[in-house]
Amino acid sequence: MAKKQFARSTSNRVLGGVLGGIADYFGWDANIVRLVFIVSILAGGVTPWLYLLAWIFIPNDKQVAEMDERADADKRDVTPDDQD
């Protein structure tokens, strides 16, 4: 089973994919996450800077997949060959 990693969504995005990535990670509906985020901004609970920082620092899902592929390629089989 693959390890679940947090990443911005490239397929479920409106602006930067941050809220789509949150929805994908937790298995939630992205539109509900977006609605809760907008309401929390209007209520003064969350600052829009938080979204900008997440956009800058969280890699997108394609970058995460490429990093996983490189990590798998770097692994090598260290079991001895069975020779009779």
Secondary structure by P-SEA (a helix, b strand, c coil): ccbbbbbbbcccccccaaaaaaaaaacccaaaaaaaaaaaaaaccccaaaaaaaaaccccaaaaaaaaaaaaaacccccccccc
